Amino acid sequence: MVERVFEAKVENLDSVLEFMEDELLSHGCIMKLVMPINISLEEMFVNIASYAYEPGTGDATISIDFEGDDVVVQLRDT
């Protein structure tokens, strides 16, 4: 499992998506599958960044676990 913590700010979205894409591609995932995963991740991260810590900010933890041909992605906030 790979895990990374990002400050939950919309400005960090590019870093979040780059992290996800790099991990997926390094495990042999094809771009055709990376794109819809990144779209889902974008929606979830932006929601955390926009609503979870209003009016302040906090962290979003993203973990990626590869189980055979499956990938499990988790986003956590406090």
Distance bins in CASP14 RR format, pairs under 12 A and 6 or more apart:
PFRMAT RR
TARGET T0000
AUTHOR 0000-0000-0000
RMODE 2
METHOD distances of the structure
MODEL  1
1 23 0 0 0 0 0 1 0 0 0 0 0
1 27 0 0 0 0 0 1 0 0 0 0 0
1 61 0 0 0 0 0 1 0 0 0 0 0
1 62 0 0 0 0 0 1 0 0 0 0 0
1 63 1 0 1 0 0 0 0 0 0 0 0
1 64 1 0 0 1 0 0 0 0 0 0 0
1 65 1 0 1 0 0 0 0 0 0 0 0
1 66 0 0 0 0 1 0 0 0 0 0 0
1 67 0 0 0 0 1 0 0 0 0 0 0
1 71 0 0 0 0 0 1 0 0 0 0 0
1 72 0 0 0 0 1 0 0 0 0 0 0
1 73 0 0 0 0 0 1 0 0 0 0 0
1 74 0 0 0 0 1 0 0 0 0 0 0
2 19 0 0 0 0 1 0 0 0 0 0 0
2 20 0 0 0 0 1 0 0 0 0 0 0
2 22 0 0 0 0 1 0 0 0 0 0 0
2 23 1 0 1 0 0 0 0 0 0 0 0
2 24 0 0 0 0 0 1 0 0 0 0 0
2 26 0 0 0 0 1 0 0 0 0 0 0
2 27 0 0 0 0 1 0 0 0 0 0 0
2 61 0 0 0 0 0 1 0 0 0 0 0
2 62 0 0 0 0 1 0 0 0 0 0 0
2 63 1 0 0 1 0 0 0 0 0 0 0
2 64 1 0 1 0 0 0 0 0 0 0 0
2 65 1 0 0 1 0 0 0 0 0 0 0
2 66 0 0 0 0 1 0 0 0 0 0 0
2 71 0 0 0 0 0 1 0 0 0 0 0
2 72 0 0 0 0 0 1 0 0 0 0 0
2 73 0 0 0 0 0 1 0 0 0 0 0
2 74 0 0 0 0 0 1 0 0 0 0 0
3 19 0 0 0 0 0 1 0 0 0 0 0
3 23 0 0 0 0 0 1 0 0 0 0 0
3 59 0 0 0 0 0 1 0 0 0 0 0
3 60 0 0 0 0 0 1 0 0 0 0 0
3 61 1 0 0 1 0 0 0 0 0 0 0
3 62 1 0 0 1 0 0 0 0 0 0 0
3 63 1 0 1 0 0 0 0 0 0 0 0
3 64 1 0 0 1 0 0 0 0 0 0 0
3 65 0 0 0 0 1 0 0 0 0 0 0
3 72 0 0 0 0 0 1 0 0 0 0 0
3 73 0 0 0 0 0 1 0 0 0 0 0
3 74 0 0 0 0 1 0 0 0 0 0 0
3 75 0 0 0 0 0 1 0 0 0 0 0
3 76 0 0 0 0 1 0 0 0 0 0 0
4 12 0 0 0 0 0 1 0 0 0 0 0
4 15 0 0 0 0 1 0 0 0 0 0 0
4 16 0 0 0 0 1 0 0 0 0 0 0
4 18 0 0 0 0 0 1 0 0 0 0 0
4 19 1 0 1 0 0 0 0 0 0 0 0
4 20 0 0 0 0 1 0 0 0 0 0 0
4 22 0 0 0 0 0 1 0 0 0 0 0
4 23 0 0 0 0 1 0 0 0 0 0 0
4 45 0 0 0 0 0 1 0 0 0 0 0
4 59 0 0 0 0 0 1 0 0 0 0 0
4 60 0 0 0 0 1 0 0 0 0 0 0
4 61 1 0 0 1 0 0 0 0 0 0 0
4 62 1 0 1 0 0 0 0 0 0 0 0
4 63 1 0 0 1 0 0 0 0 0 0 0
4 64 0 0 0 0 1 0 0 0 0 0 0
4 73 0 0 0 0 0 1 0 0 0 0 0
4 74 0 0 0 0 0 1 0 0 0 0 0
4 75 0 0 0 0 0 1 0 0 0 0 0
4 76 0 0 0 0 0 1 0 0 0 0 0
5 12 0 0 0 0 0 1 0 0 0 0 0
5 15 0 0 0 0 0 1 0 0 0 0 0
5 16 0 0 0 0 0 1 0 0 0 0 0
5 19 0 0 0 0 0 1 0 0 0 0 0
5 58 0 0 0 0 1 0 0 0 0 0 0
5 59 1 0 1 0 0 0 0 0 0 0 0
5 60 1 0 0 1 0 0 0 0 0 0 0
5 61 1 0 1 0 0 0 0 0 0 0 0
5 62 1 0 0 1 0 0 0 0 0 0 0
5 63 0 0 0 0 1 0 0 0 0 0 0
5 75 0 0 0 0 0 1 0 0 0 0 0
5 76 0 0 0 0 1 0 0 0 0 0 0
5 77 0 0 0 0 0 1 0 0 0 0 0
5 78 0 0 0 0 0 1 0 0 0 0 0
6 12 1 0 1 0 0 0 0 0 0 0 0
6 13 0 0 0 0 1 0 0 0 0 0 0
6 14 0 0 0 0 0 1 0 0 0 0 0
6 15 1 0 0 1 0 0 0 0 0 0 0
6 16 1 0 1 0 0 0 0 0 0 0 0
6 17 0 0 0 0 0 1 0 0 0 0 0
6 18 0 0 0 0 0 1 0 0 0 0 0
6 19 1 0 0 1 0 0 0 0 0 0 0
6 20 0 0 0 0 0 1 0 0 0 0 0
6 41 0 0 0 0 0 1 0 0 0 0 0
6 44 0 0 0 0 0 1 0 0 0 0 0
6 45 1 0 0 1 0 0 0 0 0 0 0
6 48 0 0 0 0 1 0 0 0 0 0 0
6 49 0 0 0 0 1 0 0 0 0 0 0
6 57 0 0 0 0 0 1 0 0 0 0 0
6 58 0 0 0 0 1 0 0 0 0 0 0
6 59 1 0 0 1 0 0 0 0 0 0 0
6 60 1 0 1 0 0 0 0 0 0 0 0
6 61 1 0 0 1 0 0 0 0 0 0 0
6 62 1 0 0 1 0 0 0 0 0 0 0
6 63 0 0 0 0 0 1 0 0 0 0 0
6 75 0 0 0 0 1 0 0 0 0 0 0
6 76 0 0 0 0 0 1 0 0 0 0 0
6 77 0 0 0 0 0 1 0 0 0 0 0
7 13 0 0 0 0 0 1 0 0 0 0 0
7 15 0 0 0 0 1 0 0 0 0 0 0
7 16 0 0 0 0 0 1 0 0 0 0 0
7 45 0 0 0 0 0 1 0 0 0 0 0
7 48 0 0 0 0 0 1 0 0 0 0 0
7 49 0 0 0 0 1 0 0 0 0 0 0
7 52 0 0 0 0 0 1 0 0 0 0 0
7 53 0 0 0 0 1 0 0 0 0 0 0
7 56 0 0 0 0 0 1 0 0 0 0 0
7 57 1 0 0 1 0 0 0 0 0 0 0
7 58 1 0 0 1 0 0 0 0 0 0 0
7 59 1 0 0 1 0 0 0 0 0 0 0
7 60 1 0 0 1 0 0 0 0 0 0 0
7 61 0 0 0 0 0 1 0 0 0 0 0
7 77 0 0 0 0 0 1 0 0 0 0 0
8 15 0 0 0 0 0 1 0 0 0 0 0
8 16 0 0 0 0 1 0 0 0 0 0 0
8 44 0 0 0 0 0 1 0 0 0 0 0
8 45 1 0 0 1 0 0 0 0 0 0 0
8 46 0 0 0 0 1 0 0 0 0 0 0
8 47 0 0 0 0 1 0 0 0 0 0 0
8 48 1 0 1 0 0 0 0 0 0 0 0
8 49 1 0 1 0 0 0 0 0 0 0 0
8 50 0 0 0 0 1 0 0 0 0 0 0
8 51 0 0 0 0 1 0 0 0 0 0 0
8 52 1 0 0 1 0 0 0 0 0 0 0
8 53 1 0 0 1 0 0 0 0 0 0 0
8 54 0 0 0 0 0 1 0 0 0 0 0
8 56 0 0 0 0 1 0 0 0 0 0 0
8 57 1 0 1 0 0 0 0 0 0 0 0
8 58 1 0 1 0 0 0 0 0 0 0 0
8 59 1 0 0 1 0 0 0 0 0 0 0
8 60 1 0 1 0 0 0 0 0 0 0 0
8 61 0 0 0 0 1 0 0 0 0 0 0
8 62 0 0 0 0 0 1 0 0 0 0 0
8 75 0 0 0 0 1 0 0 0 0 0 0
8 76 0 0 0 0 0 1 0 0 0 0 0
8 77 1 0 0 1 0 0 0 0 0 0 0
8 78 0 0 0 0 1 0 0 0 0 0 0
9 15 0 0 0 0 1 0 0 0 0 0 0
9 16 0 0 0 0 0 1 0 0 0 0 0
9 45 0 0 0 0 1 0 0 0 0 0 0
9 46 0 0 0 0 0 1 0 0 0 0 0
9 48 0 0 0 0 1 0 0 0 0 0 0
9 49 1 0 1 0 0 0 0 0 0 0 0
9 50 0 0 0 0 1 0 0 0 0 0 0
9 52 0 0 0 0 0 1 0 0 0 0 0
9 53 0 0 0 0 1 0 0 0 0 0 0
9 56 0 0 0 0 1 0 0 0 0 0 0
9 57 1 0 1 0 0 0 0 0 0 0 0
9 58 0 0 0 0 1 0 0 0 0 0 0
9 59 0 0 0 0 0 1 0 0 0 0 0
9 60 0 0 0 0 1 0 0 0 0 0 0
10 16 0 0 0 0 1 0 0 0 0 0 0
10 17 0 0 0 0 0 1 0 0 0 0 0
10 42 0 0 0 0 0 1 0 0 0 0 0
10 45 0 0 0 0 1 0 0 0 0 0 0
10 46 1 0 0 1 0 0 0 0 0 0 0
10 47 0 0 0 0 0 1 0 0 0 0 0
10 48 0 0 0 0 1 0 0 0 0 0 0
10 49 1 0 1 0 0 0 0 0 0 0 0
10 50 1 0 0 1 0 0 0 0 0 0 0
10 51 0 0 0 0 0 1 0 0 0 0 0
10 57 0 0 0 0 0 1 0 0 0 0 0
10 60 0 0 0 0 0 1 0 0 0 0 0
11 45 0 0 0 0 0 1 0 0 0 0 0
11 46 0 0 0 0 0 1 0 0 0 0 0
11 49 0 0 0 0 1 0 0 0 0 0 0
11 50 0 0 0 0 0 1 0 0 0 0 0
11 57 0 0 0 0 0 1 0 0 0 0 0
12 18 0 0 0 0 0 1 0 0 0 0 0
12 19 0 0 0 0 1 0 0 0 0 0 0
12 42 0 0 0 0 0 1 0 0 0 0 0
12 45 1 0 0 1 0 0 0 0 0 0 0
12 46 0 0 0 0 0 1 0 0 0 0 0
12 48 0 0 0 0 0 1 0 0 0 0 0
12 49 1 0 0 1 0 0 0 0 0 0 0
12 57 0 0 0 0 1 0 0 0 0 0 0
12 58 0 0 0 0 0 1 0 0 0 0 0
12 59 0 0 0 0 0 1 0 0 0 0 0
12 60 0 0 0 0 1 0 0 0 0 0 0
12 62 0 0 0 0 0 1 0 0 0 0 0
13 19 0 0 0 0 0 1 0 0 0 0 0
13 20 0 0 0 0 0 1 0 0 0 0 0
13 38 0 0 0 0 0 1 0 0 0 0 0
13 39 0 0 0 0 0 1 0 0 0 0 0
13 41 0 0 0 0 1 0 0 0 0 0 0
13 42 1 0 0 1 0 0 0 0 0 0 0
13 43 0 0 0 0 0 1 0 0 0 0 0
13 44 0 0 0 0 0 1 0 0 0 0 0
13 45 1 0 0 1 0 0 0 0 0 0 0
13 46 1 0 0 1 0 0 0 0 0 0 0
13 47 0 0 0 0 0 1 0 0 0 0 0
13 48 0 0 0 0 0 1 0 0 0 0 0
13 49 1 0 0 1 0 0 0 0 0 0 0
13 50 0 0 0 0 0 1 0 0 0 0 0
13 60 0 0 0 0 0 1 0 0 0 0 0
13 62 0 0 0 0 0 1 0 0 0 0 0
14 20 0 0 0 0 0 1 0 0 0 0 0
14 21 0 0 0 0 0 1 0 0 0 0 0
14 38 0 0 0 0 0 1 0 0 0 0 0
14 41 0 0 0 0 0 1 0 0 0 0 0
14 42 0 0 0 0 1 0 0 0 0 0 0
14 45 0 0 0 0 0 1 0 0 0 0 0
14 46 0 0 0 0 0 1 0 0 0 0 0
15 21 0 0 0 0 0 1 0 0 0 0 0
15 22 0 0 0 0 0 1 0 0 0 0 0
15 41 0 0 0 0 0 1 0 0 0 0 0
15 45 0 0 0 0 0 1 0 0 0 0 0
15 49 0 0 0 0 0 1 0 0 0 0 0
15 60 0 0 0 0 0 1 0 0 0 0 0
15 62 0 0 0 0 0 1 0 0 0 0 0
16 22 0 0 0 0 0 1 0 0 0 0 0
16 23 0 0 0 0 0 1 0 0 0 0 0
16 37 0 0 0 0 0 1 0 0 0 0 0
16 38 0 0 0 0 1 0 0 0 0 0 0
16 40 0 0 0 0 0 1 0 0 0 0 0
16 41 1 0 0 1 0 0 0 0 0 0 0
16 42 1 0 0 1 0 0 0 0 0 0 0
16 43 0 0 0 0 0 1 0 0 0 0 0
16 44 0 0 0 0 1 0 0 0 0 0 0
16 45 1 0 1 0 0 0 0 0 0 0 0
16 46 0 0 0 0 1 0 0 0 0 0 0
16 48 0 0 0 0 0 1 0 0 0 0 0
16 49 0 0 0 0 1 0 0 0 0 0 0
16 59 0 0 0 0 0 1 0 0 0 0 0
16 60 1 0 0 1 0 0 0 0 0 0 0
16 61 0 0 0 0 0 1 0 0 0 0 0
16 62 1 0 0 1 0 0 0 0 0 0 0
16 64 0 0 0 0 0 1 0 0 0 0 0
16 73 0 0 0 0 0 1 0 0 0 0 0
16 75 0 0 0 0 1 0 0 0 0 0 0
17 23 0 0 0 0 0 1 0 0 0 0 0
17 24 0 0 0 0 0 1 0 0 0 0 0
17 34 0 0 0 0 1 0 0 0 0 0 0
17 35 0 0 0 0 0 1 0 0 0 0 0
17 37 0 0 0 0 1 0 0 0 0 0 0
17 38 1 0 1 0 0 0 0 0 0 0 0
17 39 0 0 0 0 1 0 0 0 0 0 0
17 40 0 0 0 0 0 1 0 0 0 0 0
17 41 1 0 0 1 0 0 0 0 0 0 0
17 42 1 0 0 1 0 0 0 0 0 0 0
17 43 0 0 0 0 0 1 0 0 0 0 0
17 44 0 0 0 0 0 1 0 0 0 0 0
17 45 0 0 0 0 1 0 0 0 0 0 0
17 46 0 0 0 0 0 1 0 0 0 0 0
17 62 0 0 0 0 0 1 0 0 0 0 0
18 24 0 0 0 0 0 1 0 0 0 0 0
18 25 0 0 0 0 0 1 0 0 0 0 0
18 34 0 0 0 0 0 1 0 0 0 0 0
18 38 0 0 0 0 1 0 0 0 0 0 0
18 41 0 0 0 0 0 1 0 0 0 0 0
18 42 0 0 0 0 0 1 0 0 0 0 0
18 62 0 0 0 0 0 1 0 0 0 0 0
19 25 0 0 0 0 0 1 0 0 0 0 0
19 26 0 0 0 0 0 1 0 0 0 0 0
19 37 0 0 0 0 0 1 0 0 0 0 0
19 38 0 0 0 0 0 1 0 0 0 0 0
19 41 0 0 0 0 1 0 0 0 0 0 0
19 45 0 0 0 0 0 1 0 0 0 0 0
19 60 0 0 0 0 0 1 0 0 0 0 0
19 61 0 0 0 0 0 1 0 0 0 0 0
19 62 1 0 0 1 0 0 0 0 0 0 0
19 63 0 0 0 0 0 1 0 0 0 0 0
19 64 0 0 0 0 1 0 0 0 0 0 0
19 73 0 0 0 0 0 1 0 0 0 0 0
19 75 0 0 0 0 0 1 0 0 0 0 0
20 26 0 0 0 0 0 1 0 0 0 0 0
20 27 0 0 0 0 0 1 0 0 0 0 0
20 29 0 0 0 0 1 0 0 0 0 0 0
20 33 0 0 0 0 0 1 0 0 0 0 0
20 34 1 0 0 1 0 0 0 0 0 0 0
20 35 0 0 0 0 0 1 0 0 0 0 0
20 36 0 0 0 0 0 1 0 0 0 0 0
20 37 1 0 0 1 0 0 0 0 0 0 0
20 38 1 0 1 0 0 0 0 0 0 0 0
20 39 0 0 0 0 0 1 0 0 0 0 0
20 40 0 0 0 0 1 0 0 0 0 0 0
20 41 1 0 1 0 0 0 0 0 0 0 0
20 42 0 0 0 0 1 0 0 0 0 0 0
20 44 0 0 0 0 0 1 0 0 0 0 0
20 45 0 0 0 0 1 0 0 0 0 0 0
20 62 1 0 0 1 0 0 0 0 0 0 0
20 63 0 0 0 0 0 1 0 0 0 0 0
20 64 1 0 0 1 0 0 0 0 0 0 0
20 71 0 0 0 0 1 0 0 0 0 0 0
20 73 1 0 0 1 0 0 0 0 0 0 0
20 74 0 0 0 0 0 1 0 0 0 0 0
20 75 0 0 0 0 0 1 0 0 0 0 0
21 27 0 0 0 0 0 1 0 0 0 0 0
21 28 0 0 0 0 0 1 0 0 0 0 0
21 29 0 0 0 0 1 0 0 0 0 0 0
21 30 0 0 0 0 0 1 0 0 0 0 0
21 31 0 0 0 0 1 0 0 0 0 0 0
21 33 0 0 0 0 0 1 0 0 0 0 0
21 34 1 0 1 0 0 0 0 0 0 0 0
21 35 0 0 0 0 1 0 0 0 0 0 0
21 37 0 0 0 0 1 0 0 0 0 0 0
21 38 1 0 0 1 0 0 0 0 0 0 0
21 39 0 0 0 0 0 1 0 0 0 0 0
21 41 0 0 0 0 1 0 0 0 0 0 0
21 42 0 0 0 0 0 1 0 0 0 0 0
21 64 0 0 0 0 0 1 0 0 0 0 0
22 28 0 0 0 0 0 1 0 0 0 0 0
22 29 0 0 0 0 0 1 0 0 0 0 0
22 34 0 0 0 0 1 0 0 0 0 0 0
22 38 0 0 0 0 0 1 0 0 0 0 0
22 64 0 0 0 0 0 1 0 0 0 0 0
23 29 0 0 0 0 1 0 0 0 0 0 0
23 34 0 0 0 0 1 0 0 0 0 0 0
23 37 0 0 0 0 0 1 0 0 0 0 0
23 38 0 0 0 0 0 1 0 0 0 0 0
23 41 0 0 0 0 0 1 0 0 0 0 0
23 62 0 0 0 0 1 0 0 0 0 0 0
23 63 0 0 0 0 0 1 0 0 0 0 0
23 64 1 0 1 0 0 0 0 0 0 0 0
23 65 0 0 0 0 0 1 0 0 0 0 0
23 66 0 0 0 0 1 0 0 0 0 0 0
23 71 0 0 0 0 1 0 0 0 0 0 0
23 72 0 0 0 0 0 1 0 0 0 0 0
23 73 0 0 0 0 1 0 0 0 0 0 0
24 30 0 0 0 0 1 0 0 0 0 0 0
24 31 0 0 0 0 1 0 0 0 0 0 0
24 32 0 0 0 0 0 1 0 0 0 0 0
24 33 1 0 0 1 0 0 0 0 0 0 0
24 34 1 0 1 0 0 0 0 0 0 0 0
24 35 0 0 0 0 0 1 0 0 0 0 0
24 36 0 0 0 0 0 1 0 0 0 0 0
24 37 1 0 0 1 0 0 0 0 0 0 0
24 38 0 0 0 0 1 0 0 0 0 0 0
24 41 0 0 0 0 0 1 0 0 0 0 0
24 64 1 0 0 1 0 0 0 0 0 0 0
24 66 0 0 0 0 1 0 0 0 0 0 0
24 71 1 0 0 1 0 0 0 0 0 0 0
24 73 0 0 0 0 1 0 0 0 0 0 0
25 31 1 0 0 1 0 0 0 0 0 0 0
25 32 0 0 0 0 0 1 0 0 0 0 0
25 33 0 0 0 0 0 1 0 0 0 0 0
25 34 1 0 0 1 0 0 0 0 0 0 0
25 35 0 0 0 0 0 1 0 0 0 0 0
25 37 0 0 0 0 0 1 0 0 0 0 0
25 38 0 0 0 0 0 1 0 0 0 0 0
25 64 0 0 0 0 0 1 0 0 0 0 0
25 71 0 0 0 0 0 1 0 0 0 0 0
26 34 0 0 0 0 0 1 0 0 0 0 0
26 64 0 0 0 0 0 1 0 0 0 0 0
26 66 0 0 0 0 1 0 0 0 0 0 0
26 71 0 0 0 0 0 1 0 0 0 0 0
27 33 0 0 0 0 0 1 0 0 0 0 0
27 34 0 0 0 0 0 1 0 0 0 0 0
27 37 0 0 0 0 0 1 0 0 0 0 0
27 64 0 0 0 0 1 0 0 0 0 0 0
27 65 0 0 0 0 0 1 0 0 0 0 0
27 66 1 0 1 0 0 0 0 0 0 0 0
27 67 0 0 0 0 0 1 0 0 0 0 0
27 68 0 0 0 0 1 0 0 0 0 0 0
27 69 0 0 0 0 0 1 0 0 0 0 0
27 70 0 0 0 0 0 1 0 0 0 0 0
27 71 1 0 0 1 0 0 0 0 0 0 0
28 34 0 0 0 0 1 0 0 0 0 0 0
28 66 0 0 0 0 1 0 0 0 0 0 0
28 68 0 0 0 0 0 1 0 0 0 0 0
28 69 0 0 0 0 0 1 0 0 0 0 0
28 71 0 0 0 0 0 1 0 0 0 0 0
29 35 0 0 0 0 0 1 0 0 0 0 0
29 36 0 0 0 0 0 1 0 0 0 0 0
29 37 1 0 0 1 0 0 0 0 0 0 0
29 38 0 0 0 0 0 1 0 0 0 0 0
29 64 0 0 0 0 0 1 0 0 0 0 0
29 66 0 0 0 0 1 0 0 0 0 0 0
29 68 0 0 0 0 0 1 0 0 0 0 0
29 69 0 0 0 0 1 0 0 0 0 0 0
29 70 0 0 0 0 0 1 0 0 0 0 0
29 71 1 0 0 1 0 0 0 0 0 0 0
29 73 0 0 0 0 0 1 0 0 0 0 0
30 36 0 0 0 0 0 1 0 0 0 0 0
30 37 0 0 0 0 0 1 0 0 0 0 0
30 69 0 0 0 0 0 1 0 0 0 0 0
31 37 0 0 0 0 0 1 0 0 0 0 0
31 38 0 0 0 0 1 0 0 0 0 0 0
32 38 0 0 0 0 0 1 0 0 0 0 0
33 39 0 0 0 0 0 1 0 0 0 0 0
33 40 0 0 0 0 0 1 0 0 0 0 0
33 69 0 0 0 0 0 1 0 0 0 0 0
33 70 0 0 0 0 0 1 0 0 0 0 0
33 71 0 0 0 0 1 0 0 0 0 0 0
34 40 0 0 0 0 0 1 0 0 0 0 0
34 41 0 0 0 0 0 1 0 0 0 0 0
34 64 0 0 0 0 0 1 0 0 0 0 0
34 71 0 0 0 0 0 1 0 0 0 0 0
34 73 0 0 0 0 0 1 0 0 0 0 0
35 41 0 0 0 0 0 1 0 0 0 0 0
35 42 0 0 0 0 0 1 0 0 0 0 0
36 42 0 0 0 0 0 1 0 0 0 0 0
36 43 0 0 0 0 0 1 0 0 0 0 0
36 71 0 0 0 0 0 1 0 0 0 0 0
36 73 0 0 0 0 0 1 0 0 0 0 0
37 43 0 0 0 0 0 1 0 0 0 0 0
37 44 0 0 0 0 0 1 0 0 0 0 0
37 62 0 0 0 0 0 1 0 0 0 0 0
37 64 0 0 0 0 1 0 0 0 0 0 0
37 70 0 0 0 0 0 1 0 0 0 0 0
37 71 1 0 0 1 0 0 0 0 0 0 0
37 72 0 0 0 0 0 1 0 0 0 0 0
37 73 1 0 0 1 0 0 0 0 0 0 0
38 44 0 0 0 0 0 1 0 0 0 0 0
38 45 0 0 0 0 0 1 0 0 0 0 0
38 62 0 0 0 0 0 1 0 0 0 0 0
38 73 0 0 0 0 0 1 0 0 0 0 0
39 45 0 0 0 0 0 1 0 0 0 0 0
39 46 0 0 0 0 0 1 0 0 0 0 0
40 46 0 0 0 0 0 1 0 0 0 0 0
40 47 0 0 0 0 0 1 0 0 0 0 0
40 62 0 0 0 0 0 1 0 0 0 0 0
40 71 0 0 0 0 0 1 0 0 0 0 0
40 73 1 0 0 1 0 0 0 0 0 0 0
40 75 0 0 0 0 1 0 0 0 0 0 0
41 47 0 0 0 0 0 1 0 0 0 0 0
41 48 0 0 0 0 0 1 0 0 0 0 0
41 49 0 0 0 0 0 1 0 0 0 0 0
41 60 0 0 0 0 0 1 0 0 0 0 0
41 62 1 0 0 1 0 0 0 0 0 0 0
41 63 0 0 0 0 0 1 0 0 0 0 0
41 64 0 0 0 0 1 0 0 0 0 0 0
41 71 0 0 0 0 0 1 0 0 0 0 0
41 73 1 0 0 1 0 0 0 0 0 0 0
41 74 0 0 0 0 0 1 0 0 0 0 0
41 75 1 0 0 1 0 0 0 0 0 0 0
42 48 0 0 0 0 0 1 0 0 0 0 0
42 49 0 0 0 0 0 1 0 0 0 0 0
42 50 0 0 0 0 0 1 0 0 0 0 0
42 62 0 0 0 0 0 1 0 0 0 0 0
42 75 0 0 0 0 0 1 0 0 0 0 0
43 49 0 0 0 0 0 1 0 0 0 0 0
43 50 0 0 0 0 0 1 0 0 0 0 0
43 75 0 0 0 0 0 1 0 0 0 0 0
44 50 0 0 0 0 0 1 0 0 0 0 0
44 51 0 0 0 0 0 1 0 0 0 0 0
44 52 0 0 0 0 0 1 0 0 0 0 0
44 60 0 0 0 0 1 0 0 0 0 0 0
44 61 0 0 0 0 0 1 0 0 0 0 0
44 62 0 0 0 0 1 0 0 0 0 0 0
44 73 0 0 0 0 1 0 0 0 0 0 0
44 74 0 0 0 0 1 0 0 0 0 0 0
44 75 1 0 1 0 0 0 0 0 0 0 0
44 76 0 0 0 0 0 1 0 0 0 0 0
44 77 0 0 0 0 1 0 0 0 0 0 0
45 51 0 0 0 0 0 1 0 0 0 0 0
45 52 0 0 0 0 0 1 0 0 0 0 0
45 59 0 0 0 0 0 1 0 0 0 0 0
45 60 1 0 0 1 0 0 0 0 0 0 0
45 61 0 0 0 0 0 1 0 0 0 0 0
45 62 1 0 0 1 0 0 0 0 0 0 0
45 73 0 0 0 0 0 1 0 0 0 0 0
45 75 1 0 0 1 0 0 0 0 0 0 0
45 76 0 0 0 0 0 1 0 0 0 0 0
45 77 0 0 0 0 1 0 0 0 0 0 0
46 52 0 0 0 0 0 1 0 0 0 0 0
46 60 0 0 0 0 0 1 0 0 0 0 0
46 75 0 0 0 0 0 1 0 0 0 0 0
47 53 0 0 0 0 0 1 0 0 0 0 0
47 54 0 0 0 0 0 1 0 0 0 0 0
47 60 0 0 0 0 1 0 0 0 0 0 0
47 75 0 0 0 0 1 0 0 0 0 0 0
47 77 0 0 0 0 1 0 0 0 0 0 0
48 54 0 0 0 0 0 1 0 0 0 0 0
48 57 0 0 0 0 0 1 0 0 0 0 0
48 58 0 0 0 0 1 0 0 0 0 0 0
48 59 0 0 0 0 1 0 0 0 0 0 0
48 60 1 0 1 0 0 0 0 0 0 0 0
48 61 0 0 0 0 1 0 0 0 0 0 0
48 62 0 0 0 0 1 0 0 0 0 0 0
48 75 1 0 0 1 0 0 0 0 0 0 0
48 76 0 0 0 0 1 0 0 0 0 0 0
48 77 1 0 1 0 0 0 0 0 0 0 0
48 78 0 0 0 0 0 1 0 0 0 0 0
49 56 0 0 0 0 0 1 0 0 0 0 0
49 57 1 0 0 1 0 0 0 0 0 0 0
49 58 0 0 0 0 1 0 0 0 0 0 0
49 59 0 0 0 0 0 1 0 0 0 0 0
49 60 1 0 0 1 0 0 0 0 0 0 0
49 75 0 0 0 0 0 1 0 0 0 0 0
49 77 0 0 0 0 1 0 0 0 0 0 0
50 56 0 0 0 0 0 1 0 0 0 0 0
50 57 0 0 0 0 0 1 0 0 0 0 0
50 60 0 0 0 0 0 1 0 0 0 0 0
50 77 0 0 0 0 0 1 0 0 0 0 0
51 57 0 0 0 0 0 1 0 0 0 0 0
51 58 0 0 0 0 0 1 0 0 0 0 0
51 60 0 0 0 0 0 1 0 0 0 0 0
51 77 0 0 0 0 1 0 0 0 0 0 0
52 58 1 0 0 1 0 0 0 0 0 0 0
52 59 0 0 0 0 1 0 0 0 0 0 0
52 60 1 0 0 1 0 0 0 0 0 0 0
52 61 0 0 0 0 0 1 0 0 0 0 0
52 75 0 0 0 0 0 1 0 0 0 0 0
52 76 0 0 0 0 0 1 0 0 0 0 0
52 77 1 0 1 0 0 0 0 0 0 0 0
52 78 1 0 0 1 0 0 0 0 0 0 0
53 59 0 0 0 0 1 0 0 0 0 0 0
53 60 0 0 0 0 1 0 0 0 0 0 0
53 77 1 0 0 1 0 0 0 0 0 0 0
53 78 0 0 0 0 1 0 0 0 0 0 0
54 77 0 0 0 0 0 1 0 0 0 0 0
57 77 0 0 0 0 0 1 0 0 0 0 0
57 78 0 0 0 0 0 1 0 0 0 0 0
58 76 0 0 0 0 0 1 0 0 0 0 0
58 77 1 0 0 1 0 0 0 0 0 0 0
58 78 1 0 0 1 0 0 0 0 0 0 0
59 75 0 0 0 0 0 1 0 0 0 0 0
59 76 0 0 0 0 1 0 0 0 0 0 0
59 77 1 0 0 1 0 0 0 0 0 0 0
59 78 1 0 0 1 0 0 0 0 0 0 0
60 74 0 0 0 0 0 1 0 0 0 0 0
60 75 1 0 1 0 0 0 0 0 0 0 0
60 76 1 0 0 1 0 0 0 0 0 0 0
60 77 1 0 1 0 0 0 0 0 0 0 0
60 78 0 0 0 0 1 0 0 0 0 0 0
61 73 0 0 0 0 0 1 0 0 0 0 0
61 74 1 0 0 1 0 0 0 0 0 0 0
61 75 1 0 0 1 0 0 0 0 0 0 0
61 76 1 0 1 0 0 0 0 0 0 0 0
61 77 1 0 0 1 0 0 0 0 0 0 0
61 78 0 0 0 0 1 0 0 0 0 0 0
62 72 0 0 0 0 0 1 0 0 0 0 0
62 73 1 0 0 1 0 0 0 0 0 0 0
62 74 1 0 0 1 0 0 0 0 0 0 0
62 75 1 0 1 0 0 0 0 0 0 0 0
62 76 0 0 0 0 1 0 0 0 0 0 0
62 77 0 0 0 0 0 1 0 0 0 0 0
63 71 0 0 0 0 0 1 0 0 0 0 0
63 72 0 0 0 0 1 0 0 0 0 0 0
63 73 1 0 0 1 0 0 0 0 0 0 0
63 74 1 0 1 0 0 0 0 0 0 0 0
63 75 0 0 0 0 1 0 0 0 0 0 0
63 76 1 0 0 1 0 0 0 0 0 0 0
64 70 0 0 0 0 0 1 0 0 0 0 0
64 71 1 0 0 1 0 0 0 0 0 0 0
64 72 1 0 0 1 0 0 0 0 0 0 0
64 73 1 0 1 0 0 0 0 0 0 0 0
64 74 0 0 0 0 1 0 0 0 0 0 0
64 75 0 0 0 0 0 1 0 0 0 0 0
65 71 1 0 0 1 0 0 0 0 0 0 0
65 72 1 0 1 0 0 0 0 0 0 0 0
65 73 0 0 0 0 1 0 0 0 0 0 0
65 74 1 0 0 1 0 0 0 0 0 0 0
66 72 1 0 0 1 0 0 0 0 0 0 0
66 73 0 0 0 0 0 1 0 0 0 0 0
67 73 0 0 0 0 0 1 0 0 0 0 0
END
